[in-house]
Amino acid sequence: MWESIIGHHHIITMLQGMLTKGSLPHALILAGPAGVGKGLTAHALAAAILCGRTHPCGSCPNCTALARQSHAGFFRILPDGNVIKIDQIRALQHEAGLGAATGSRVCIMEDAEKMTLQAANSLLKLLEEPPDGFYFILLTSSPHALLGTVRSRCVTLKFLPLTADILAQALADNGHDEDHSMLAARLSGGRLGKALGLLEPNGLARRDEALQIICAVTQQQSNWFFPLVSRLDKRPAGEIQELLRYMTVMFRDIMILQTTGSQALLYNTDCLDELQRTAGLWPHNAPPAAVRSVRAADRALAANANSRLTLEGLLIALADMAKEENRDANRRRNTL
């Protein structure tokens, strides 16, 4: 199972060394962005613990039971709705207290930062006096959102995004087109899960919509504003924020085209013609300001600001930036 993990060689080597020496901590926190490989690593580690071998054999009773998701010593905790509740931890405490007939036991907790305070304090009791042979693997994208006392009783391993070259090569090795692989690797921010989603049919639909929004703001054809705001306002906040993040990447590419003209540094190479046209229509000082405005809107939505007012303010600000060059040209003509 270790071979299915892309990158993170130093973490894998460290874990395998701990397994070989019998020095694996009873509680680990695997921290890093969603889709970066934490889950694959956690399941490979769980398989190794339950198999009793550094490299799981895949054929023993433990491995086959785990593959069938019927292993009595494997526990997986997911958020119930938006949180991990104390009842879920109490159920785990009950299982841990029963003891194991043979072998080790493992619990993987996903999105561990979503534990309620009561759940975290309940888990803390398990971490302070862990049952023999019981291992806890907590997955989180926000380690600092975990209770400090929980963190202090775990060993934290940080998963960084993969480089675009490593991720693109891995995708190409798995049969994906090389150009599409590099595009997905760059847009994913080094996250395998995100990259695979981008390579799915319509995986780039939201990215394409972000470019359409920038084009609408740039061209400002009649009656463009309110229909666009109304269409976006009906979307879930998470979708709007994803669109805003793609817009920042588009403005980044526009800045590169304006300042260096280098196509090698672009993320959205498949949109080159449209990006070049847009770069020629925006004043050179505007894209950095546009990025700041888009990020400010993203932060406001994350803080539960009114989506319609936030979107209206952003689109008006971007429209003013796009028109600035035309206003400057008119002022220059008027002074002649």
C-alpha positions in Angstrom: 0.0 0.0 0.0 2.9 2.3 0.6 3.6 2.4 -3.1 0.3 4.0 -3.9 1.4 7.2 -2.1 2.9 9.9 -4.3 5.7 11.9 -2.7 6.2 12.4 1.0 9.1 10.0 1.0 10.7 11.3 4.2 7.4 10.8 6.1 7.0 7.2 4.7 10.6 6.3 5.5 10.2 7.7 9.1 7.0 5.7 9.7 8.5 2.5 8.2 11.5 3.0 10.4 9.3 3.4 13.5 7.4 0.2 12.6 10.6 -1.7 12.1 12.0 -0.6 15.5 8.7 -1.0 17.3 8.8 2.7 18.3 5.6 3.9 16.6 3.8 6.5 18.9 0.4 5.5 20.1 -1.1 8.8 18.6 -0.2 10.6 15.4 -1.6 13.7 13.8 -1.2 13.8 10.0 -1.6 17.5 9.1 -1.9 19.1 5.6 -4.2 20.3 2.9 -7.1 18.2 1.8 -6.2 15.7 -1.0 -2.5 15.9 -0.3 -2.1 12.2 0.6 -2.8 12.1 4.4 -5.6 9.6 4.1 -3.6 7.2 1.9 -0.7 7.3 4.3 -3.0 6.7 7.3 -4.6 3.6 5.7 -1.2 2.3 4.6 0.0 2.7 8.2 -3.1 1.1 9.6 -2.6 -1.9 7.3 1.0 -2.3 8.4 0.0 -2.1 12.1 -2.8 -4.7 11.7 -0.7 -7.0 9.5 2.2 -6.8 11.9 4.7 -6.2 9.0 6.3 -3.0 7.9 5.0 -3.8 4.4 1.5 -5.3 4.6 1.4 -8.7 2.9 -2.2 -8.2 1.6 -3.0 -11.9 2.0 -3.1 -12.7 5.8 -6.4 -12.8 7.7 -5.8 -9.2 9.0 -5.1 -7.8 5.6 -8.1 -9.5 3.9 -10.4 -8.4 6.7 -9.2 -4.9 6.4 -9.7 -5.0 2.6 -13.3 -6.2 3.2 -13.8 -3.4 5.7 -14.7 -6.0 8.3 -11.6 -5.9 10.6 -12.7 -5.9 14.2 -9.7 -3.9 15.3 -10.1 -1.1 12.8 -12.2 2.0 13.6 -12.9 5.0 11.5 -14.5 8.2 12.8 -16.0 10.7 10.4 -17.9 14.0 11.2 -21.6 13.5 11.9 -22.9 16.3 9.9 -20.5 19.1 10.6 -18.9 17.9 13.8 -17.5 14.9 15.6 -19.7 14.4 18.6 -18.9 13.2 22.1 -21.1 10.1 21.6 -18.8 9.0 18.8 -15.8 9.2 21.2 -17.7 7.4 23.9 -18.5 4.6 21.5 -14.7 4.4 20.7 -13.9 4.4 24.5 -16.3 1.5 24.9 -14.6 -0.5 22.1 -11.2 0.4 23.5 -12.2 -0.8 26.9 -13.3 -4.2 25.6 -9.7 -5.2 24.8 -8.6 -7.1 21.7 -8.5 -10.9 21.6 -5.3 -10.8 19.4 -3.2 -8.2 17.7 -3.2 -4.4 17.5 -6.1 -2.0 16.9 -6.2 1.3 15.0 -8.5 4.3 14.9 -8.4 6.8 12.0 -10.2 10.0 12.7 -10.9 12.2 9.7 -11.3 16.0 9.9 -10.3 15.8 13.6 -10.4 19.5 13.9 -14.2 19.2 13.8 -14.4 17.6 17.3 -16.6 19.4 19.7 -14.9 20.6 22.9 -16.6 17.8 24.8 -15.5 15.2 22.2 -11.9 16.5 22.3 -11.8 16.3 26.1 -13.2 12.8 26.0 -10.6 11.7 23.5 -7.9 13.3 25.7 -8.7 10.7 28.4 -8.0 7.9 25.9 -4.8 9.6 24.7 -3.5 10.0 28.3 -4.0 6.3 29.1 -4.1 4.5 25.8 -5.0 0.8 25.8 -2.2 -1.5 25.0 -1.7 -2.0 21.2 -4.2 0.8 20.4 -3.1 3.4 17.9 -4.8 6.7 17.0 -4.3 8.5 13.7 -5.9 11.9 13.5 -6.2 13.6 10.1 -6.6 17.4 9.9 -6.1 20.3 7.5 -6.2 22.7 10.5 -4.0 21.3 13.3 -4.1 24.5 15.3 -7.9 24.1 15.6 -7.3 21.0 17.7 -7.3 21.3 21.4 -3.8 22.1 22.6 -3.8 19.3 25.1 -4.7 16.8 22.4 -1.9 18.0 20.2 0.6 17.7 23.0 -0.1 14.0 23.3 0.4 13.3 19.7 3.3 13.3 17.3 2.5 15.6 14.4 3.7 14.9 10.8 3.2 17.8 8.3 2.3 16.9 4.7 3.3 19.6 2.3 1.8 20.0 -1.2 3.6 18.1 -3.9 5.6 20.0 -6.5 3.9 20.4 -9.8 6.6 18.3 -11.6 6.3 15.3 -9.3 2.5 15.3 -9.3 2.3 15.8 -13.1 4.7 12.9 -13.7 2.6 10.7 -11.4 -0.6 11.5 -13.2 1.1 11.0 -16.6 2.4 7.6 -15.4 -1.1 6.6 -14.6 -2.2 7.2 -18.2 -3.3 10.8 -18.3 -2.3 13.2 -21.1 0.9 15.0 -20.2 -0.3 18.5 -20.9 -3.5 17.9 -19.0 -1.5 16.4 -16.2 0.7 19.5 -15.8 -2.4 21.8 -15.9 -4.1 19.7 -13.2 -1.0 19.6 -11.1 -0.5 23.3 -11.2 -4.2 24.2 -10.6 -4.5 21.7 -7.7 -1.9 23.3 -5.6 0.0 20.1 -5.3 -2.9 18.0 -4.1 -3.4 14.7 -5.7 -7.1 14.4 -4.9 -7.9 17.8 -6.3 -5.8 17.1 -9.4 -7.7 13.8 -10.1 -10.9 15.8 -9.8 -9.7 18.3 -12.4 -9.0 15.5 -14.8 -12.5 14.2 -14.6 -15.0 15.2 -17.4 -16.2 18.8 -16.6 -13.5 18.9 -13.9 -12.5 22.4 -15.1 -16.0 23.8 -15.4 -15.7 26.1 -12.4 -12.2 27.3 -13.6 -13.8 28.1 -17.0 -16.6 29.9 -15.3 -14.1 32.0 -13.4 -12.5 33.1 -16.7 -16.0 33.9 -18.1 -16.6 36.2 -15.1 -13.3 38.1 -15.7 -14.2 38.4 -19.4 -17.6 39.8 -18.5 -16.0 42.3 -16.1 -13.5 43.3 -18.8 -15.9 43.7 -21.7 -18.8 45.2 -19.6 -21.3 44.7 -22.3 -24.8 46.1 -21.8 -26.8 44.6 -18.9 -23.9 42.4 -17.7 -23.9 43.3 -14.0 -27.2 42.3 -12.4 -27.7 39.0 -14.3 -24.2 38.0 -13.2 -24.7 38.9 -9.6 -28.1 37.2 -9.5 -26.7 34.0 -11.0 -23.8 33.9 -8.6 -25.8 34.8 -5.5 -27.9 31.6 -5.9 -24.9 29.4 -5.6 -23.6 27.8 -2.3 -21.0 29.9 -0.5 -18.4 27.1 -1.1 -18.9 27.2 -4.9 -18.6 31.0 -4.9 -15.3 30.8 -2.9 -13.9 28.3 -5.3 -14.7 30.6 -8.2 -13.0 33.4 -6.5 -9.9 31.3 -5.9 -9.8 30.4 -9.6 -10.1 34.1 -10.4 -7.0 34.9 -8.4 -5.1 32.3 -10.5 -6.4 33.8 -13.7 -5.3 37.3 -12.6 -1.9 35.8 -11.7 -1.5 34.5 -15.2 -2.6 37.9 -16.6 0.1 39.6 -14.5 2.7 37.2 -15.8 1.7 37.9 -19.4 1.8 41.6 -18.8 5.2 41.7 -17.0 7.2 38.9 -18.6 5.2 37.6 -21.5 6.5 34.1 -20.5 4.0 31.3 -21.3 6.2 28.8 -19.4 5.1 30.2 -16.1 1.4 30.1 -16.7 -1.0 27.8 -14.9 -3.9 28.0 -17.4 -2.0 27.3 -20.6 -5.1 26.0 -22.3 -6.7 29.4 -22.0 -3.7 31.3 -23.5 -5.6 33.2 -26.3 -8.3 34.5 -24.0 -5.7 35.4 -21.3 -3.6 37.3 -23.8 -6.6 39.3 -25.0 -7.6 40.1 -21.5 -4.1 41.1 -20.5 -4.1 43.6 -23.3 -7.3 45.2 -22.1 -6.3 45.6 -18.4 -4.0 48.4 -17.2 -0.7 47.0 -15.9 -1.2 48.1 -12.3 -4.7 46.6 -12.0 -4.3 42.8 -11.8 -2.4 42.9 -8.4 -5.2 45.1 -7.0 -7.7 42.8 -8.5 -6.2 39.8 -6.7 -6.3 41.7 -3.4 -10.0 42.5 -3.9 -10.9 39.0 -4.8 -9.1 37.6 -1.8 -10.8 40.2 0.5 -14.2 39.0 -0.9 -13.2 35.4 -0.2 -12.3 36.2 3.4 -15.5 38.1 3.8 -17.6 35.1 2.6 -15.6 32.8 4.8 -16.7 35.1 7.7 -20.4 34.7 6.7 -20.7 38.2 5.1 -23.8 38.8 2.9 -23.0 37.1 -0.4 -24.9 39.4 -2.7 -23.4 42.6 -1.2 -20.0 41.1 -1.2 -20.3 40.0 -4.9 -21.7 43.4 -5.9 -18.9 45.2 -4.2 -16.3 43.0 -5.8 -17.7 43.2 -9.3 -18.0 47.0 -9.1 -14.4 47.3 -7.9 -13.1 45.0 -10.6 -15.1 46.9 -13.3 -13.6 50.2 -12.1 -10.1 48.7 -12.3 -10.7 47.4 -15.8 -12.0 50.7 -17.0 -9.1 52.7 -15.5 -7.0 52.6 -18.6 -9.8 54.0 -20.8 -10.3 56.8 -18.3 -6.6 57.6 -18.2 -6.6 57.7 -22.0 -9.6 60.1 -22.1 -7.9 62.4 -19.5 -4.8 62.5 -21.6 -6.7 63.4 -24.7 -8.6 66.1 -22.9 -5.4 67.7 -21.8 -4.0 68.0 -25.3 
